[in-house]
C-alpha cells in the first residue's frame, strides 16, 4: 500500500512552511521551558541548595504534541511552594509560570503573525 501526494511546487512550499513552523514552535517551547526553569530556580528558597538543584525540565513528544514540563522534584517542594499550617509558603514554581506564560504567549503570537 502506498500514498502519492501531488500538487506541484506550491504544495511542496506549503509542506515546507508547515514543517518550518513546527520546528520553530518546538524551539519556542524549549526556550520558554528553559527560561521558566531558570526563573523558578532563582526564586526558590535556598538553605542547602537541594531544592533549587531539583527543579527539573523535561520534554514530552507525543505525535504532534510537544510540551515542556518544569517540576520541583524535592520531596518537600510542595511544602515550600504552598506552605503548611505551621509555615507560610515560599512560592517559586507558580510565580515563574505566571511570568513565563506571558512571554510564551507573546513569542507564539509573533511566530504566527510572522507566517
HELIX and SHEET records of a PDB file:
HELIX    1   1 UNK A    8  UNK A   43  1                                  36    
HELIX    2   2 UNK A   50  UNK A   53  1                                   4    
HELIX    3   3 UNK A   77  UNK A   82  1                                   6    
HELIX    4   4 UNK A   93  UNK A  114  1                                  22    
SHEET    1   A 2 UNK A  55  UNK A  62  0                                        
SHEET    2   A 2 UNK A  65  UNK A  72 -1                                        
END                                                                             
